[in-house]
Amino acid sequence: MSLSLPPGGTLNAPDDGTPLIHSAHQPPPHLPWPDISNRAKWSVSSYKFGFGAECLRDDDPDTFWHSDGPQPHFITAEFPRKVAIQKISIHLSYPQDDSYTPSALAIRAGTGPSDLQDVRVVTLDKPEGWITFDVTSEPNEEGDGLAPVYAYVLQIIIAANHMSGKDTHVRGLKILGPVEEQTSDDDPFAFTSAPYKMYETIR
């Protein structure tokens, strides 16, 4: 089951783990989960000249990462500190990329490249557009959604391509955090609501 978003639409939906699909050749969807992608250092397992990791982050549906090496292909995001990761949003286009389109993704997370653990496997059937999904299928403590993963490193492995393709194309990728108020790590009683934030700093 998946939920389609209208072009340019904003989603206000329960965080129940349902994959979200946004129309292709449109700007990235407006989602309630904060984009934490720019906090990470990005790298890829291989790439053709001009089609590197920067194409994953340029918000241009006509550019893409093009792998150029032995399988498995993978994308790695390394954060300078441990972060909460809720979802991944990935842009794929089977109509344009054919056998270069991923059909299975393995998501791994950990504290460093040497201790990554599998947290989820996602299968895709001729995807077209942005697909947003949780990085884990574990329920949260409240039981009303899925839990985030806390990690320094997140890796997306292209486990398989459509029609057994060798190299792969990915047109965009975003890492999303949980929906919550951001507070200072060293202040356990930080103000969180807008009225209280007026008095957060002594003038």
N, C-alpha and C positions, 0 to 999 in steps of 0.2 A: 504494500500500500504506500502511496506517496501523495503529496499535496502540491498542486501546481499554483504558482503565483502569477498574477497578471503582470505584463511588462511594466517595470518601474514601480510596482506596488510595494506596500509595506506590510509585513506579516505581523499579526498579533494573534498568535496561536499558542495553545498549551505546549509545554516542553515535554512531549510524551514520546520522543524518539522517532516520530514519523519523518521519513526523508522528505525534503522539500525540493521541488523542481521549479526553476525559473527559466523563462523563455531565453533562447539563444539570441545572439546579436543584439543584446540590450545591455545597458549598464548593469553592473553587479546589483543584486537585490538589496533593498533596505531591510535589514534584519535587526531584531532587538538585541542580539548577542554582540558584544563589543568585539571589534576586529583588533586582535593583538599581534597581527602578522609583522608589523614594523618593529617590534621589539626583538625579533629573531634575526640571526645570521643564516642566510639561505645558501644551500649548496645542492648540486645534483650529481648523480653517479657518472654521467657523461653528457655531452651535448655537441651538436653541430655548431660551427661558428655562426654567430648571429642569432642563435636560438637557445640561449642559455637560461639560467635561473631568473634573470631579470624579466623574461617574458611571462613568467608566472605572476608577476606583481604589477604589471603596467596597466591593468584594467582595459586592455585592448583585445576585443574578441578575435581580431585578425592576426594576432601574434601568438606564438606557442613555444613551449619547451619541446625540443626535438632531441631525443636521446640518440647516442651514437656510440654504442659499445655493447659488450656482452650483457645478457640478462643475469640477474634481475635488475631492472632500472628502479631508481628510488630518488626521492626528494627528502632532504633533511633540513629541519629548522632547529637551530640551537639558541636557547634563551640564556641570557646572562644570570638569571636567577630562576628559581622554581616558580612556575606559573600554573594556574588552573586552566585547563583546556576543555571546553565543552563540546565544540563541534568543528567540523571541517566543511568548507564550501569549495567545491571544485568545478571548474568549467571544462566540459568535454563536448565534442561534436562528432558523433558517428557519421552523419551525412557528409561532412567535409573530410574527415580523417580516416574513415573506413577501417582497415586492419590495424592502423596505428592507435585506435581508440582502446583504452583500458576496458577490460571486462571484469576484472577482479582486483581489488585493492586490499593490502594488508597494512593495518595501522599498528605502529610500534611506538612505545614510549619508555623513557627511563631517565636516569641521572647523567648518562654519558653514552657515547656511541658503542661502548663495549658491554653495556648491561641492558640493552633494549629488550622489552618484553612485548609479545603480541597482545593487543588490547581489543582489536576488532578486525573482522574480515567483511568486506562489502562486495557484493556482486552487482554488475551493471549490465543491462540489456539495451544496447544501441542508444546510449544516452545522448541527449541534445539539450545543452543549456547548463546552467548552474545547478548542481545537486548539493544539498546541505544535509549532513547527517551527524549524529553523535559519535564521539570517538570510542565510546564504550557502550555495552548493553547492560551494564550493572545498574540496578535501581538506586536512587539516592536515599538518604536517611528518612526523608519525609514520605517516600513512597509515591510521590506525585510526578516523577520524572526520572531521568537518568543522571547518574553521578558524573561529575567532571573527572578528568585525569590530571594529577599533579606531577609535573615533569619538567626537566631542563631541556630535554631533547624529544622531538617528535619526528617520526620518519614515516613516510608514505611509500610503500613498496608497490610497484606495478606487478602484481602477481601473474597476470595474464592479459593478453590483448584479444580483441575480436579476431576471429578467423586465424588464430595462432600467429598473429603478426609479431615481428621481432622487435623493431623499435617502436617508440611510443610518442604521442603528442598529448600535452596537457596545456590548455589555453588560459587557465587561471587557477589560483589557489589562495584561499584565505583560512587563517586559523582564528577561531572565535572563542572568547571566554564566556563564563557564566554571566547571567543577568543578575547583577548585584551592585550595591553601592560600593564605590572604591574608597577605602579608608586607609589611613597611614598604618603601616605595620607595627610601629612602636607606640601607638595610642589605642589601648584596648577600649577606651570609652569615647571614641571619636564621634563627633556630631555627624549624622547622616542625612537628616531631612533638611529641605531647603530653609525653613525658618530658623532652625538651630544653627545652620552653617553661617548665618549672619553673625553669630557670636563665637565662632570657632577661634578667631584670633583676637587677642587683646590689643586694642588700639591705644 
